[in-house]
């Protein structure tokens, strides 16, 4: 009897293992705790959808349920890592749209422009038409456009330079719009540590290059980051893995980044309805998403009041419409402006026109990285 049972089990071992795995997975869905936020992916996960008659009829329930089962898969994080490891062992250098290049540099592919790009370009043009105030526009190329020596062989990618150049040519028709092209500045420093290897942002040193170029366009005198007063404020934190690594997940040849910031004093910083004495949330340095320490993350409205001991002759105010690329650059502008009003259109619900009326003497800067400009659907709010 025992021998027969052992023979049956041995004969059907793979079927039994598969059945147990399916049962365990089903039990995990029924009784396991739902994950709310994926730390390594830096995003919220899908929740179990409610069943309604309308969602069943229009098919939206099945789509939502499919996403739910995918994102709430038991042992999901381990399975994702296993998938990435298998890809690496098979000598594949791409996972989840992220490709690994030379010296552990990770890059996001962009092979087509989004239709949203044209809408966003039109939104900026409409914004320029509605005011006679000077508007400064700066679109930052992403890493693959600048650090081509590190991209893998045959890496596909549209020319961000040409796309940005096309936008700037359109905007040149408006006398109140001034554009800052960063391409040449960044290319000249492409061999330096100006973009993170594992994250989509540029480094603080890369942001400083952008700041200097903007100062040139805006008639400002940039603070010297190599001066003694800023050298003593420079801080570094090791062990930073960014958004690209969150998608790629492989570990072979991938090295953590070093996050740098300047501990620049401010008189007051208000964001998310709370007031702070620093632009940096240093508690985030102990978490996975270390970049979120800049400006305490992304909020719809933030206000920086510069410290009184800064350089004399600062201008009164700058309003900057931005994405997260600006977060590590804004502190430098506290040497040029007494007050900086920071707007992230993704989270800002109020009319921009009312904001501009209230701050009628402020300089205006639109500052975005190309990937964001290509995809984000909130630029229409500029003309609200």
Order of alpha helices (4+ residues) and beta strands (2+ residues): alpha-alpha-beta-beta-alpha-alpha-alpha-beta-beta-beta-alpha-beta-alpha-alpha-beta-alpha-alpha-alpha-beta-alpha-beta-beta-beta-beta-beta-alpha-beta-alpha-beta-alpha
